[in-house]
């Protein structure tokens, strides 16, 4: 892990950002949805999922296209079951020099998504600013060092923009995704980090892009009530993290037997409502 002073950093490679010894929103969300043990494991060994890998490629292709070929290589079409295909694959992989490899289908998907954004008026939101801006700050209450990486920043207007790939960018669907995946907490965490460092009150805008036809694009500014909910959420998680750091104990799930019921909607589906539980 690397230690770095609080501040705003540009042109920081993601590999360097990962090494910074500070807590990020994903770790706090893991604590909230699972346990301190899961969060500590996540921070020590961040998982590399396909969604995260492809999302990173999408961001770079759209926001930093000149860097794309330095970090990514596109797999040529080849049948690795054949001698010729194996040879093509071996030559290709030996020439990658540590680059992240994308399949043709993966590259085509992110290329179409990036092109869909470029065709929209909304594209101006990610123009004339800075991409991949890193924030490092100390949270006021716990004094814990925190970090965030903003997809795109408008300094003059203090707008923090976050790109999301999704199956449905409609308002109703994304509002649910905003809660289910903790995006509201991310918005609050990033906004508070920016305000701590600059004293400015920023706006936080999500730009979801559909990853299947018609590849529609939307933009949503996070409501102040959602920011308040996200702040309450991450501060609770930070308090627990601070206590675990102090005691050196990172509990998992509760160490006792608990009564588990079906969700209300499942009970309703089975005809078991609040007032019609059958007597044994």
Secondary structure, 3 states (H helix, E strand, C coil): CECCCCEEECCCCHHHHHCECCECHHHHHHHHHCCHHHHHHHHHCCCCCHHHHHHHHHHHHHHCHHHHHHHEEECCCCCCCCHHHHHHHHHHHHCCCCCEEECHHHHHHHHHHHHHHHCCHHHHHHCCCEEEEEEEEECCCCCCEEEEEEEEEECCCCEEEEEEEECCCCHHHHHHHHHHCCHHHHHHHHHHHHHHHHCCCCEEEEEEEECCCCCCECCEECCHHHHHHHHHHHHHHHHHHHHHHHHCCCCCCCCCCCCCCCCHHHHHHCCCCCCCCCCC
